[in-house]
Amino acid sequence: MQAIESRQLPFYKAMVEAIQGEMVRDSSVVCLGEDVGAMGGVFQSTVGLHKEFGSTRVRDTPISETAIMGTALGAAAEGLRPIAELMFVDFMGVCFDQILNNISKTHYMSGGAVKLPIVITASTGGGICDAAQHAQTLHGFFAHMPGLKVVIPSNPYDAKGLMISAIRDDNPVVYLFHRGLLGLPVMSYVETSIGTDVPEGDYTIPFGQACVVRKGSSVTIVALAQMVHKALLAAQQLSEQGIDVEIIDPRTLVPFDTDSVLESVSKTGRLLVLDEDYLSFGVTGEIITRVVEQMHRIHLKAPPRRLAIADMPIPFSKTLEPVAIPQVKAIVEAVTSLMNISL
């Protein structure tokens, strides 16, 4: 069914609408996790679904991440399409063995005989002083594991389309949503998402297809999740200096749309990669490496740069947290520096 009408929706409602539509369309789609039932999820990521579909298909679980992942694994192997939510991505550490050694590898180790159409969802990101165990993104962990697809929407339109694609995929998908983008009324002190039109109908967004959020000619910025919005704010300031920024949102880390990044950098000659994950051995380094390895195809005017979280636990302090997480000012300074150096 093609989408006909669009309207503005906050991120969390777009995500829920995707799940609701797929649960109506396919009776094998189920939800499980802590407080996903009558409460609708602590971040309202399943709000209203329990009332419509009941506790058989929207099931509250004990506070046991390993049990949630193990149940999702077994349910998927037996023909269901579970959406398994953990409140915070930080809690993935508790059930990491299920993801690393079972969910990501079973299809391969069974010779393709066992499909695991699991969507693992979790909230990510800092900005609300949740401290070191509740403020990480960690998407680099999952992108590093063969067998998992990794989805990171930055706006309501993508939140819906990518969720539908994730539910319909026969592979395990890690779908991460940044709390600062949800648009929850009870979290009005958090920077919320820039509004986007969200079609009422059924639509999908292909994995591995980046979005050019802003066209420009001076420098390419590659950014994910909330960093996309910070990059847009920085681009507005930089435009006053005559610097025309192009912003690429990969939307999915796995698969990753390297070609779109290369196409942009071949035009601008300069690259800055932003990430709210840790710097060392992370996504920023991987993206830059993919570009540098193709230097026979493109001409770089300056060495690529990256901004990410320093190799430290994310501080609780309201003063220190924004120092650890890249902010608009740092992005402006990094781009300005890129424009003033050359190879």
C-alpha positions in Angstrom: 0.0 0.0 0.0 1.5 3.4 -1.0 1.5 6.3 1.3 -1.0 9.0 0.4 -1.1 11.7 3.1 1.7 13.1 5.3 1.6 14.9 8.6 4.0 15.9 11.3 4.6 13.2 14.0 7.2 13.1 16.8 9.8 10.4 16.5 8.3 8.0 19.1 4.8 8.1 17.5 6.3 7.4 14.1 8.1 4.4 15.5 5.0 3.1 17.2 2.9 3.5 14.1 5.3 1.4 12.2 5.1 -1.4 14.7 1.3 -1.2 15.0 0.9 -1.4 11.2 3.1 -4.4 11.0 1.3 -6.2 13.8 -1.9 -5.7 12.0 -0.4 -6.9 8.7 1.4 -9.9 10.1 0.2 -11.9 13.1 3.7 -13.3 13.7 5.0 -9.9 14.9 5.2 -9.7 18.7 6.8 -7.3 21.2 8.5 -8.1 24.4 10.6 -6.3 27.0 10.4 -4.5 30.4 7.3 -2.3 30.7 6.4 -2.6 27.0 2.9 -3.6 27.9 0.4 -1.4 29.7 3.0 1.3 30.4 3.8 1.4 26.7 7.6 1.4 27.3 9.5 3.8 29.5 10.1 5.9 26.4 6.6 5.3 24.9 8.1 3.1 22.2 5.2 0.7 22.4 2.4 3.0 23.7 -1.1 1.8 22.9 0.0 -1.6 21.5 -0.9 -3.6 24.6 -4.4 -2.2 24.6 -4.9 -3.1 20.9 -3.2 -6.5 20.7 -3.2 -7.8 24.3 -0.6 -9.5 26.5 -0.1 -12.5 24.2 1.5 -10.3 21.5 2.8 -7.4 23.7 4.4 -9.0 26.6 6.0 -7.5 29.7 9.1 -9.5 30.9 11.1 -9.7 34.1 14.1 -7.5 34.5 16.4 -10.0 32.8 18.0 -8.8 29.6 19.4 -12.3 28.9 15.9 -13.8 29.2 14.5 -11.2 26.8 17.2 -11.9 24.2 17.0 -15.7 24.7 13.2 -15.6 24.3 13.4 -13.5 21.2 16.0 -16.0 19.7 13.8 -19.0 20.4 10.6 -17.2 19.2 12.3 -16.2 15.9 13.7 -19.7 15.3 10.1 -21.0 15.7 8.6 -18.6 13.2 7.7 -15.5 15.0 9.0 -12.0 14.3 9.9 -10.6 17.7 10.7 -7.0 18.6 12.8 -7.2 21.7 13.3 -4.0 23.6 16.0 -3.1 26.2 15.4 0.2 27.9 19.0 1.4 27.5 21.6 0.2 25.1 24.1 0.2 28.0 22.2 -2.9 29.3 23.2 -4.9 26.2 26.3 -5.8 28.2 24.2 -8.1 30.4 23.0 -10.2 27.4 26.0 -9.7 25.1 26.7 -13.4 24.7 23.2 -14.0 23.3 23.8 -11.3 20.7 27.4 -11.9 19.9 27.5 -15.7 19.8 23.9 -16.8 19.2 21.7 -14.2 17.5 24.3 -12.9 15.1 25.7 -16.3 14.1 22.9 -18.8 14.1 21.8 -18.2 10.5 25.4 -18.7 9.3 26.1 -21.7 11.5 22.9 -23.5 10.5 23.9 -23.2 6.8 21.0 -20.8 6.3 18.4 -23.3 7.6 17.4 -21.1 10.6 16.3 -17.5 10.1 16.2 -15.1 12.9 14.0 -12.1 12.0 14.6 -10.3 15.3 14.5 -6.6 15.9 16.4 -5.5 18.9 15.6 -2.0 20.0 17.1 0.2 22.7 17.4 3.9 23.6 20.8 5.6 23.2 22.6 8.8 23.8 23.4 11.4 26.4 22.3 15.0 27.0 20.2 14.5 30.1 22.9 13.7 32.7 22.1 10.0 33.0 25.8 9.2 33.8 28.2 6.6 32.4 25.9 3.6 32.5 22.9 5.2 30.9 24.2 7.6 28.3 26.2 5.6 25.7 25.3 4.8 22.1 27.6 1.8 21.5 26.4 1.3 17.9 30.1 0.5 16.9 29.8 -2.7 19.0 27.0 -4.0 16.8 28.4 -2.8 13.5 31.6 -4.8 14.4 29.6 -8.1 14.6 29.0 -10.0 11.3 25.4 -11.2 11.0 23.7 -8.1 12.5 22.2 -5.1 10.6 22.4 -1.8 12.4 19.8 0.9 12.0 20.0 4.5 13.5 17.2 6.9 12.4 17.6 10.6 12.9 14.1 11.8 12.2 10.4 10.6 12.4 10.2 9.9 8.7 13.1 7.5 8.8 12.0 6.1 12.2 8.9 4.7 10.6 10.3 3.6 7.3 13.3 1.9 8.8 11.3 0.2 11.5 9.0 -1.4 8.9 12.1 -2.5 6.9 13.6 -3.9 10.0 10.5 -5.9 11.0 10.2 -7.4 7.5 13.9 -8.3 7.3 14.7 -12.0 7.8 18.0 -11.1 9.6 18.5 -9.8 13.1 18.4 -6.0 13.1 19.6 -3.7 15.9 17.4 -0.6 15.8 18.7 2.2 18.0 16.8 5.4 18.9 18.3 8.4 20.5 16.3 9.7 23.5 17.1 13.3 22.6 15.1 12.9 19.3 12.0 11.2 20.6 9.8 14.3 21.1 8.3 13.0 24.3 6.3 15.7 26.2 7.7 14.4 29.5 11.2 14.9 28.2 10.7 18.5 26.9 14.0 19.5 28.4 15.8 17.2 25.9 16.6 18.6 22.4 13.8 17.1 20.3 13.8 16.1 16.6 13.3 18.5 13.8 9.8 17.8 12.5 9.4 15.8 9.3 6.3 14.8 7.3 5.4 11.2 8.0 3.1 9.4 5.5 0.1 7.8 7.0 0.5 4.8 4.7 2.9 1.9 4.5 6.4 2.7 3.2 9.9 1.3 3.7 13.4 2.7 3.5 16.0 0.4 2.0 18.9 -0.4 4.3 22.3 0.9 3.0 20.8 4.0 1.4 22.1 7.2 2.9 20.3 10.5 2.9 21.8 13.9 1.8 20.3 16.0 4.5 21.8 19.2 3.3 23.6 19.9 0.0 26.8 21.8 -0.1 30.1 22.3 -1.9 32.7 23.2 0.7 32.9 20.2 3.1 31.2 16.9 3.8 29.9 16.1 7.2 28.8 12.5 7.9 26.7 12.2 11.1 24.3 9.9 12.8 21.2 10.3 15.0 21.3 13.5 17.1 24.6 14.5 15.5 22.7 15.1 12.3 20.8 17.9 14.0 23.9 19.4 15.6 25.6 19.3 12.2 22.6 21.3 10.7 22.9 23.9 13.4 26.6 24.2 12.7 26.0 24.4 9.0 23.8 27.4 9.5 26.5 29.2 11.4 29.2 28.2 8.9 27.1 29.5 6.0 27.5 33.0 7.5 31.3 32.5 6.9 30.7 31.5 3.3 31.3 27.8 4.1 28.8 25.5 2.4 28.3 22.3 4.3 27.0 19.0 2.8 25.5 16.6 5.4 25.2 12.9 4.9 23.1 10.8 7.2 24.0 7.1 6.6 20.7 6.0 8.4 22.2 2.4 8.6 25.6 1.5 9.7 25.2 -2.1 8.4 24.9 -2.1 5.5 26.8 1.2 5.0 26.4 3.4 2.0 30.0 4.1 1.2 29.2 5.3 -2.3 27.1 8.2 -1.2 29.9 9.4 1.1 32.5 9.1 -1.7 30.3 10.9 -4.1 30.0 13.8 -1.7 33.7 13.9 -0.7 34.7 13.8 -4.4 32.7 17.0 -4.8 33.8 18.8 -1.6 37.3 17.4 -1.1 37.0 17.7 2.7 35.5 15.3 5.3 34.4 15.6 8.9 32.8 12.5 10.6 30.7 13.1 13.8 29.7 10.4 16.2 28.3 10.2 19.7 30.1 6.9 20.2 33.6 6.5 21.5 36.5 7.8 19.4 39.1 5.0 19.4 38.5 2.0 17.1 35.1 3.3 16.3 32.7 4.3 13.5 34.5 7.6 12.7 37.8 5.8 12.0 36.0 3.2 9.8 34.3 5.8 7.7 37.4 7.8 7.2 39.3 4.6 6.3 36.8 3.7 3.6 37.3 7.2 2.1 41.0 7.2 2.3 41.2 3.7 0.7 39.5 5.2 -2.4 41.9 8.2 -2.8 42.7 6.9 -6.3 39.1 7.8 -7.2 38.8 11.1 -5.3 40.9 14.1 -4.5 41.1 15.2 -0.9 42.0 18.9 -0.3 42.6 18.3 3.5 43.2 15.4 5.8 39.8 14.0 7.1 38.9 14.9 10.6 36.6 13.3 13.2 34.8 14.3 16.4 33.5 11.7 18.9 33.4 11.0 22.6 36.8 11.0 24.2 38.0 7.7 25.6 36.4 8.2 29.0 33.1 7.3 30.8 30.4 9.9 30.1 30.2 12.3 33.0 27.1 12.7 35.2 27.9 16.4 35.8 25.7 18.8 33.9 28.9 20.9 33.3 31.1 18.1 32.1 28.7 16.0 30.0 28.5 18.5 27.1 32.3 18.7 27.1 32.6 14.9 26.6 29.9 14.9 23.9 30.6 16.9 20.7 28.6 20.1 20.5 27.8 22.6 17.8 30.7 24.9 18.7 33.2 22.1 18.3 31.7 21.1 15.0 32.0 24.7 13.7 35.6 24.9 14.9 36.5 21.6 13.3 35.1 22.6 9.9 36.8 26.0 10.1 40.1 24.3 10.8 39.5 21.9 7.8 39.0 24.9 5.5 42.3 26.4 6.6 44.6 23.4 5.9 45.5 21.4 2.9 47.3 18.3 1.9 
